[in-house]
Amino acid sequence: QVQLVESGGGLVQPGGSLRLSCAASGIIFRIYVMGWYRQAPGKQRELVAGITSGGSTDYADSVKGRFTISRDNAKNTVYLQMNSLKPEDTAVYYCNIRPYDNAYWGQGTQVAVSS
């Protein structure tokens, strides 16, 4: 049974930082491309960042230069460091493999950016 458990969200002021974590179980984590996705109220879920098994990364234009995705294959965990947060980054953040599998969505972690 695959489980992806996100954590690390919260309320932060504009310009602040958060680090999200996603712990995976039930998959051979190290072989998968992993992604962070987000869904804002009233909007479709979108890909924010991805990382290959070898550590190559890519980002949505809206977060380039502010967010950094990383992974620790020994801990079956993928991270998202978010700096210079903006109100438009407010969303529920999820991790999944890439391309995503609908059966793997977890509960997500809420990020709210507000003064």
Helices and strands as residue ranges (DSSP letters): E 3-7, E 10-12, E 18-25, G 29-31, E 34-39, E 46-51, E 57-59, E 67-72, E 77-82, G 87-89, E 91-97, G 102-104, E 109-113
